[in-house]
Amino acid sequence: MPIEQRGVDTIPEEERTSGPRDLVSILLGSNLCLGVIVFGWLPPSFGLGLWPSVTSIVVGTVVGIVFTAPLALVSLRTATNLSTSSGAQFGVRGRLVGSVVGLLLSLGYTALTLWIGGDVMTGVMGRLIGLPDDQGVRALTYGLLAVATVVAAVFGYRLLLRMSRILAVGMIALLLVGVVAYAGDFTTAAPPDTEYLLGSFWPTWLLAAVAAGLSGPVAFITLLGDYTRYVSPHRHRPKKVLAATALGLFVGLLTPQLFGTYTALAARAGLDYAGPLVAASPVWYLLPLFLAASAGSIGNAGLMLYSMGLDLDAIVPRATRTTATVVAALVATAFVFVGSFAWDAQSAMTSFVLLLTAIGTPWAVITLIGYARCRGVYDADALQVLNRRSRGGVYWYRAGWNLPATASWALGAAVGMAAVSTPLYEGPLLALTGGVDCSFILSGLVGGAAYLAMTPRPAPVPAPEPRPAEAVVAVDRRRRPAGVRADGPGPPPPRRARGGDLSRRGRRRCRGHPGRRHPGRRRRGRRSG
């Protein structure tokens, strides 16, 4: 399989061969990993039992999907990734805001996946062959996972899609076996020695809904375009693409997270997840657990690293996607070492997802408002101005920046940061919200309202591009509504008059327009004689 050569440039129509089924496959297969499973552990670690944990995850995930899934339609129209597409609202240089947000999201989730996957692999090898669980062994495991992840990410979208199809089947089988393996120790009560993290039930439940449920879909606010840019809008309707995205996110996120909640309660995992998970596993499930930790981590981290390479390529246009991917992998591996040896898992994860959710939400809201304003019509060539190192175009604004959009994002992000509640940091606005973390809602509302107020006029909408001939033929094969011709949209052909051909009808000059003629009625009269 050849290495993908495409960066953030526009994907040609002939290469856009993916479809809605591929979206479901990649969103399902890539998320069935310990890096997503571990988020199901967060609600029990906050002191919640089974049903509060399940409801918080489900509610948060559904709300996040409703907010995130429409972003897939942007790249369906632009044929490039979402960060580059946001140049329509932020400017071709202002789109770097989206690139930085996407880079931070992918960096954190890549490091988290390698971290949790490596810890479980090390623990399993310790039980199977007596390998010591020390820093040297962990560092070696992290390094091997990182190398395998780089290989998958460098080869690109096609390889990652094939891996996701295999993982979607294999990981579901491993998780089903895991349900049986941990069934004997399962309990619905919260882990021992865990109290409500925020002191009472509802604030803790809302924190779990945001940190464990909502954060899953929000992690894809810049990733969805990496897949839908390979889907042709001329072959697949936007409704089908939107439905496939929502289905892939719903099943792909809830399946591993609910498994994480189930195993966390069975293993009595309070302050740590990887250690109790391995310790509570039956001996016969250790090998399947090792396969799930290794293969699943490579699939998920590979997809995140692939997105990181695209975002870094957008920030540094001179760098190739392959070079950007390798650099991103080195940075992510460094974060793994810092997280494993210096940070507390629960505090680091919770703080990371809440802060990035507050920063990324206003960017996504502004991008969606822009999509609604332009009705999905973009100038794909003008979005690539920065990548060509040139100037001008409909999205140039002022020196490549749309200052009202950038200021709106900054204001929304600042409000979100001031309203966040994490184990490591609490914002000053918490006194006004009763100690409840409303950072997601406030950042989105403030950023979106500021953008609407500062930009009362919609952004300029370029003329739609002509449709390919093959798409016109496909439309013609379907049933055409009245008024649509076979060669494309346009007025219907003139109807014949009942009296015969128009050229044979009697004509008379139109009043006020002596140069025009129109068919006239034949005079009725009695026949003579």
ZATIGU-511571 format. One record per residue: x negated, z, y of N, C-alpha, C in turn; residue in one letter. Coordinates in pm, whole numbers, plus 50000, padded with zeros to 5 digits. Atoms other than C-alpha are relative to their C-alpha. Layout:
XZYXZYXZYA...
***
This chain:
499155000049880500005000050000499125000050124M500865000649881498464990050337500305011650095P499854989649900497915015250613500854994750115I499145004249891500565013650882499174998050127E500735003349880499214997051196500805002950127Q499174997749884502105005051426499795014050057R500034987349932501735032251685501355002550066G498754997949928504325038351955500494986950064V499545012849947504705001152030501364996549940D498675004250045508034983351980499924993749861T499975005450135508844976151615500734986650001I499315012950004509644939051564501235000549910P498755000050074513074930751429499794997649851E500205003250142511724916351103499425011649921E500554988450069510014949651023500985011749994E499014989149998513134970951081500934998549880R499315002550127514224970550719500595012649937T499424987750056515245006950663501495000750030S498574998549982518835018450644500435014549997G499504986250002521065049550650499595007849876P500414992850121520205058050288498565004950011R501394995749983516525059350379499925012250092D499984988349912517335083850659500365012649922L499614988450080519095106950414498855004049907V501104997050093516185104150168498865007250070S501184994349934513465112150420500325013750060I499624987049944515395140850583500245010349890L499794990850112516255155850244498685003249931L501214997850077512995150850055498925007450076G501084993849923510655161250336500275014650033S499674986249963512505193950406500065009549881N499954991250118512555207050048498595005249972L501354994550011509385227150092500025014550046C500094985949963508225262850148499975002050151L500014998849856507705255750518501405000850060G498614998649956511505252950552500685011449925V499444988950080512395277250271499765013450068I500374987249942510605305050458500935004050114V499074996349893513125303050745501235007049946F498914992550061515775315350504499655014649979G500444986150013513695347050471500185007950129W499954992949873513965355350842501215009250014L498874990749984517555369350847499895012749915P500204987450073516895393850559498895008750059P501084992049941513645404250727500445006550131S499444993849879515715411651041500945011549967F499124989150041517805436350836501404995649963G498685005050036520765414050743500124998349849L499745002050141522345412750399500334985449971G499775013650045523515382050207500924992250092L499015008049927526655371050389499704998950148W500455002149861525455378350744498854990050010P501115009649999522295358950659500514985849981S499485013450029524225329450515500794994650119V499195004949888526705327350803499154996850122T500865002849884523995329451068499254986949982S500735012450025522025301350904500934987950009I499085011450001525055278850851500504996950141V499495002349864526485283651201498914994250089V501095005049917523125278751368499614985749965G500375013550042522365247551162501044989850044T498945009349961525745231351231499954997350151V500105001749855525455237551606498784991550035V501205007949973521925223651603500164985449963G499805014050041522985192151415500894992650100I499125006349900525815184951660499224996550125V500815002349880523275187451942498884989949975F501215007850025520345169651774500264986149944T499815012750072521745141651556500194987950092A499855011949915522805118551847498684994450053P501295005149954519145115751948499484988749911L500435010750089518665093251646500424986350051A499505012749952520665066251824499134994150111L500845005149891518155063752109498964990449946V501035008750057515315049651898500604988549921S499325011250061517835028451712500124988450098L499875010149896518215009852043498654995450056R501265003349933514635011052172498934994949905T500985004250102512705004351846498655006450022A501234992349987510085030251942500355014749986T499704985950027509735067851903500715006450120N499164993749898511795092552105499225003850125L500794996249883508985104552331499824988150092S500155012049919508315069152448501344995750057T498675003949952512055062252477500455008450118S499594991349890512465091852712499434995350133S500495005749875510505071652968501104993850083G498865005449925513875056453064500565010450095A499524989349912514805090353215498865006550079Q501094992649936511445106353295498974990950066F501025009049952509455075153385498974997449891G500925003850105506805057453181498815009549991V501004989350006504315084753274500665013549977R499294987450022506855112753283500405002249856G499694998350142507585105952916498965008549929R501014991150059504405125852851500555014049979L499344987150025506665156452881500535000549858V499495000650137508395145852561498894999449898G501135000850094505075137552396499375013649978S500594986550012503715172352469500945009249923V499024991850074506945189152349499974996549852V500055004250140506885168552029498715003949932G501304996350058503195175251977499965014949966L499994985650026503685212952005500925003549884L499084997350110506705212951774499374996149866L500595004750125504955192251507498775008249963S501204992050027501735212251543500375013349938L499614987050053503475245351487500594999349862G499365000950132505565234051191499014995049894Y501025004150096502605216451027499155011949958T500824988350031500495247851053500785010049915A499194990650077503385269150923500154995549855L499845005150137503915246550620498725001749919T501274998350070500225246550527499715014849974L500254985650011500045284050584500795005949883W499164994150105502985294050362499704993549864I500305006850126502245267450098498695004449941G501304995550049498605277750074500025014249948G499924986150046499445314750044500685001049863D499304999650128501905308549759499124994149890V500895005950100499445285749577498895009749960M501074990350030496705312049606500545011549916T499424989050078499015339449477500324995949858G499695004750135500155318349181498734998649918V501275001250073496555310149082499415013649966M500484986550031495745346949103500685005849877G499294995050116498445355348849499704991849873R500215008550117497705325548620498575001049946L501405000650046493885325048607499145011150058I500754988849946492885356848791499144996750119G500785003749882491565339149100500215010350110L499844989649898490855364749374500754994750123P499215003749881493235364049671499265004950124D500794996249883490625365649945499994988650102D500005009949892489945346550266499314987049960Q500705012150041487525322350104500884990849916G499125008050085490015310949840501134994150084V498935005149914492765307850100499494988650088R500555010549914490515287450330499814987049921A500165011950083489695263650044501354993449970L498675005450029493385259849957500584993150123T499515006349877494325253050319499304986650024Y500755012349978491575226950341500454988849909G499555010350094492685208450027501394994850037L498685004549956496295207750146499924991350124L500135007849877495195195050486499484986049973A500545013250033493175166450334501084991149938V498925007850063496085155250115501074996250102A499015002949897498405157550415499534988750091T500555010549914496095135850628500134986449933V499915012850072496025108750360501434994550006V498605004449996499835107450346500404995650140A499615003349864500195107250724499324987350050A500735011949955497535080350780500634987449943V499375011850059499205056150537501334996950068F498885002349913502345060850742501385000649939G498564998550027506085056850723500384995749859Y499565005150130506395036050405499625009349887R500424990650104504375060050189500795013050010L499244987649984506135090350336501444998349952L498645002650048509495074250260500045000249848L500054999950146508525068349897499815014249947R500204986150042507265104049866501285008150015M498774992549977510505117450012501044996949894S499055003450105512575098449758499705007349870R500394992950122510595114049474500235015150015I499854985649978510595148849629501465004150005L498594996549993514335147749688500575003349862A499544997450136514885146649313499225011449936V500844990150066511935167349193500185014050056G499884986749940512295195949442501365006349975M498674994350031516035199849386500015005749859I500084995050138515325203549014499225013249995A500804987749999512615229749083500765011650064L499244989349935514895249249317501145004949911L498944995750092517735249349064499445008949890L500654991550100515355263348803499635013550062V500334987549932514265289049062501175009450015G498804991549992517835301349102500165008049872V499924993050129517815310048732498875010149988V501174991350015514335325248752500165013250074A499894987849919515225350349025501375006649989Y498634994750009518815357248915500045014649957A499974986450053517975389748733499745010650105G500344990249897516635406849047500824998550127D499275003049877519155393349296500905011550041F499114990149942521025417249526500514994950133T499445004449872523255412249828499595008850117T500414990849894521775441350023498734995250067A501225003349928519085437450285498805006449932A501184994050062515505444350172499835014650044P500184985949964514595481450167499065001650119P500844996749884513025497150475500094989550110D499785009549890514465470050702501255004350076T498894996849913516705478750995500294988150091E499695010849908518445456651248498874998550101Y501205002149919515585441051440500265003050147L499664997649859517395443251777500875012350019L499304987249986519055476751708501445000149958G498605000650040522605465051632500274986649932S499735011550086524375438851423500064986850076F499755013049939525565411651662498794994250072W501225005949943522385407551869499034995149893P500895004250109520415406151543500544987549931T499405011850063522885381151393499784987650086W500235011449911522605358551700498544995849998L501425003350010518825360651683499724992249872L500195007150127518955349951317500604986050007A499385013149988521345321251403499114990350076A500895008749920518855307851659498684997849929V501345001050057515565315651485499994993149865A499985005750135516585305451132500874987649989A499095011350013519535281651175499784989150103G500095009849893519345264251511498624993550009L501365005249985515575260151507499714988449905S500245010950094515745236951205500304986350058G499725012949938517575207851371499214997550128P500735001849875515835214251705498574995349973V501355004750034512495208251530499944984849991A499965014550015513635171951492500374992750128F499565006749877514455164751857499074988550038I500915011249973511365142551883499644992449872T500395006350126511025133451513500984989449952L499005009150055514285115151444499714985450035L500315013649960513155084651637498884993649919G501065005650084510125080751410500574992349881D499385006450116512535070151134501024989450042Y498965009549961515415053051317499444988050073T500585011949937513055029251499499784988949896R500115009950107512715011851160501374995549948Y498655004150038516515007551136500514990150106V499535010349908518034976151290501445002650041S498614998249957521154980851505500864987749973P499255012150031522144945151417500474999749854H499614999450141522394953551047500805012549965R499354987350031523664989351060500675005550126H499254995049886526325003551287499515013950040R500434986849954525465033751504500755011649934P499254989150063528255054251345499435003549863K500594997350131526695050251001498655006850013K501304993749977523255059151134500175014650042V499734986249956524645090051307500485008649884L499494992550114526535100850995498905002949899A501104997950094523465095950775499025010450052A500904990049942521315116151015500585014149987T499374986950010523815144751025500035004949856A499974996150140524175144750646498625004049951L501354996750042520425144150590499525013350054G500394987249942519875173050829500775011649938L499174989250054522775193550689499545003949861F500404997050138521805190850323498515003549993V501454998050007518065188750384499535013250056G500404987149942517935220650591500695011849932L499304988650059520615242650435499565002849857L500394997850140519485237250075498755008749989T501174991450012515955251350117500155013550070P499894987449929516925277850371500855010149923Q499184990850080519685292550156499265004449874L500854995850112517265292349863499015010750047F500914989949946514865311750086500695013450017G499264987549989517545337650160500235006449864T499754995250136518395340549791498765006549940Y501244994650059514775345649681499465011950080T500454988649921514005369149972500745012749961A499234988350044516815392349866499635004049858L500374996750138515825389849499498625006449993A501374994850003512145396849573499825012250089A500084988649906512965424749826498914997450104R501055004049906510815405950078500405004350141A499714995049867510865425650402499024994950104G500995003649899507665421750603499204987749964L500765011750043506145393250400500854992449898D499225007950093507565364550197499184994749883Y500785006650105504795347150002499615009749890A500454990350100503435378249829501115004749909G498894995850087506765392749706500614988649920P499445011350073507955357849605499214997449872L500845002350118504995353149369500085011849905V499984988050085505115389049244501305001149920A498714998950069508825387149152500274988349906A499745011850083508525353548975499695002849854S500364999250142508715352748595498774991349971P501225007550032505565339748428500324985349974V499695013850033507325308348306500344991650122W499685007649879508275298848663498804998550093Y501165000749912504775302248811499514985650019L500465013849987503765266448734500984991650082L499075007149911506995251448881499895004650146P500174995049863506465274049184498764994150065L501245006049949502915260649222500264985350039F499685014049969504215224649209500864999150126L499155000149881506885232449467499195003150125A500814996349884504315248549698499064988850041A500995010449968501805220049674500664986950041S499395013049972503915188349656500935000750121A499084998849886506585200449897499275001650132G500764998049876504005211750153499364987050047S500625012749962502215178050145501044990650059I498955008849949505495159250194500475003950138G499504995649871506725180450484498914999650107N501085000049902503385185450658499534985850031A500375013949975502605148350614500924993550101G499045005749906505765138950800499795005750140L500264993949870505055163751079498704994850060M501285005049951501455152151104500114985550045L499755013849960502625116051121500614999650140Y499414999349867504775125151422498985004750103S501044995449908501855143851579499074988750039M500865011349970499715112751550500654990450099G499315008749906502365092151728500055006050140L499944993649868502745117652009498635000050067D501345000249943498985120152057499594985950038L500255014049966498755082252052500704996350130D499285002649875501365081652331499305006650119A500694993149892499365106752535498684993150033I501295006849982496065088352484500154985949945V499725013550052496965051252459498784993049942P501205006850051493345041052392499705003849856R500254995750137493295060652067500934992949903A499155006050103494575044551748500825011049933T499164990050067497295061651544499225007449894R500794993450105494815068651262499085010650060T500894990349936492315085551494500795011950053T499184989249947495055105551663500515009149889A499514992050113496375116851323498915009349948T501104991750050492965129551209499715011450097V500244989549901492415148551535501115010549995V498894990650008495885163951511499905008749876A500154992350123495165174751153498955011050015A501044989949978491995192851258500535011650084L499444989549915493845211751530501015008449922V499014992750079496695220851294499345009249898A500704991650098494265233651030499375012150066T500554988649927492585255351291501085010450028A498904990649978495965270551375500385007349871F499704993550128496495277651005499075011849978V500964989250019493335298350989500295011850094F499704989449904494235317651305501275007549958V498744993750038497795323851184499865008649875G500114992850126496765334950836499185012750014S500934988849995493955358250933500195009350119F499914992049879495045371451273501425003650040A498654997749951498835370151315500895005949891W498954995350089501815387851163501014988749979D499185011850032504005362050987501355000350070A498664999549942507415373951104499974998550151Q500065000649854506455379351467499554986350048S500525013149958504485346851490501064989249984A498985010350024507265325551336501155001350100M498864998049912510065340951542499664996150143T500395003149862508195338551872499794985050018S500295014449991507075302951802501284991850011F498805008550001510505288351722500885002750123V499164997149885512305306352006499424994250128L500625005349879509805296452274500074984850005L499955014650000509645260052167501434994850008L498615004049984513425258352139500405000550147T499694999049858513695270152500499354988850081A500705010649928511155243852612500574986249966I499575013350043512475214552409501454996850027G498575002649983516225218852462500334992450129T499645007749880516405207552828499504985649996P500485013950014514295176752748500994991849917W499055007250084516705167052471501324997650073A498745001549926519755172952694499884988850102V500205010549899518355150652972499924986349933I500105012850072517505123352719501374995349953T498665003650045521045124252578500904995950117L499235004049882522585122952927499614985950042I500455013549966520455092353000500544989649904G499455009450098521605075852678501474997250028Y498575001949970525255081752769500194991850127A499865007349873524735068253120499724985149984R500345014350015523075035853014500734993749883C499195004950112525445032452716499134993749890R500875004650108522545027252479499284987050028G500695012649966521114997052665498705003450071V501334997049946517354999452731499214987150016Y500975010849987514594976252848498795004149916D501054995850093512284979752547498614996150051A501305004349951509484960152715499525009150113D500404991349889509504982353026499565013749953A500434987050053509105013452809498554999949955L501365001150053505715000452690498964997750110Q500925002749889504124997253037498745008549990V501164991250006501855027552997499114996749881L500805003450117500765017152648499164987550023N500775012049966499614983652792499055002550115R500844996249886497845002353074500274991150121R499605007949884499804983153336500975008250084S499084993149910502304991953610501264991750018R498785007049966505794983253723501065001449893G498904999450094509024977853539501145008550053G498814993149953512494992353574499875015249988V500174985650020511275026753458498745005250069Y501224995649932508305029353694500305011550097W499604989849904510185050953951498935001850107Y501074997549903507475067354168498715002849925R501294998850068504025061554023500175003549853A499784997750142505525062853675500745012849968G499334987250022507335096153722501384999850066W498694997349942511025103053775500035014850033N500194986149960510545134953973501265008549982L498814991650024514195147053961500165003949853P499864996850143514245144753580498945010149956A501084990750037510875162153546500275013950056T499704987149940511915189653788501175006849928A498864994250073515205194453600499555005949868S500524994550126513355198653272499225012850024W500814988149972510905223453427500885011950035A499094989149963513755243853575500725005449877L499334995450121515655244853246499075007549907G500964993150086512525254253051499635013750055A500344987049940511685282053298501125010249979A498874990950024515185296853270500065004149853V500004996750143515005294652891498925010049964G501094990550027511645312352884500325013950055M499664987149940513045339553109501135007149926A498884994050073516015345252875499715001949852A500334999350141514165345552542499675014449960V500324986850055513805376352323499264998349869S500825001250120510975376752070499305013349974T500754987750028508985404151895498775001650087P501214999449919506025395352119500264999350150L499735002249857507745387752452501505000750024Y498604999449960511045395252626500104995750145E499855005449867512205376052931500775009350092G499334991149904513455392753251501514998050008P498565002449992516925376753225500795006949890L499294993150107517745396952913500855011550053L499204989249942519015424753139501384994950043A498725005949958521765400753257500834995349883L499285004850119522695388952905500265011049899T499754988950091522985423452752499025000849885G501014999750105519785419252550500164989149896G499765010850096521175388552367499194987850043V500805011949972518895358152342500944988050022D499195011749964520775330152524499124988750052C500955009749944517685309152590500394985749970S499635013650036518955278652403501134994950089F498855004349921522275277252589499624998750147I500325000249858520895285852932499034988850035L500985010649968517945261952917500664986349998S499315012850008520185232952810500974998050115G499035001249892522905240153066499324998250135L500695000949871520535245353358499284986650014V500715012749993518375215153275500954988250015G499045011049991521355192153222500744999850133G499284999449872523245204253531499094995850116A500945003849894520155200753750499754984950000A500235014450008519575165353623501204992250054Y498805006749949523165155153694500135001450151L499904997949856523005170354041498944992250078A501095006849930519655154754134500044984949985M499935014550022520445120253995501464995949989T498575003450007524065112754090500254985749956P499835013950039523555075654035499324997649865R500635003050128522905063253683498754991750017P501215007949998519525048253607500344985349982A499705014350014519345010253630500074995749855P499795004550136520614993253318499604985449990V500385014050015518854961053212501044992349922P499085008450075520744931753071499715001149852A500234998950144521244933952693499254987949948P500785010750058518834913652485500894991449911E499215008750089520214883252296499835004249857P500024995850138521084890351938499334989549914R500625009850089519094874051658501054991349933P499065009350062520644844051488500585005649872A499514994750127520884862251156501085010450022E498984990049972522894889951317501304993250039A498795007249962525314864651469500704994549877V499425005050124525814848951127500695011249924V499404988750071526454883450979501325004050064A498754996649933529074890351244501074989749967V499045010650024530694856551179500615001049862D499474998850135531074864450810501085010649990R498964989850000533144894750891501234994850076R498795003849929536624892951030499785002150149R500244999349856536344885051403501315003550070R498804997049922538764900451650500374988350089P499515010949916540824878451875499134999050125A500785002249879538824862952157498514999549976G501435000350031535444863351977499704987349923V500345012650062533904829851889498955002149892R500964998950110531704822951586498585000350050A501365000549949528644816351804499715011450097D500274988649915528884849551985501195003350087G498894996149914531054867052242500294989550105P499645009749898532944845352485501494997349995G498555002549996536384832652579500424991149885P499535008550109538504816252310500114985550045P499865014149962538704778052302501394997350054P498685003049941541544762152502501014996049894P498945003050096544804759552321500624986450032R499345012949981546504726152269501435002150051R498604999649954549744719752451500894993849894A499085004750102552794712452244500274984950011R499665013949983553274678052389498914990449958G501085008950041549994664252252498725003750071G501304997349941546444662052376500115000550153D499924998249856545784673052733499724987250076L500365012249929544284639552827501124990050006S498895009350002547514621752747501225005250075R498864994349928549764644552941500044994750142R499905003549859551084635653282499325010550084G500734990949914548974651253557500494998750144R499705000449857549614660153915498965008550074R501014992749923547354672654189500485014050034R499674986049972547214710054243500075002150150C499834997549858548464721854581498815007750057R501134993449934545624730954816498674996449940G501255004050065543014716954576500164985749953H499755013750038543344679254584499004994449900P501005005250094540214674854376500215004549858G499774994850134541594693654077501314994749943R498795004350068544154682653826500355010049891R499594991650112546154702153577501214993649936H498885006550069548714692553318501325003250069P498684998249939552154687553464501114997449900G498875001850090555524687653306500574985950016R499335012849994557204655253219501395001550064R498694999349935560214647953430501104996849900R498855002150087563434650953248501054991550072R498965008449939566044624453317500794992649894G499175007350094568784604753161499444985949982R500435013650027567864572852993501014990150058R499095010049939569244542953178500514990549894S499415009950091571564519253002500075005449862G
***
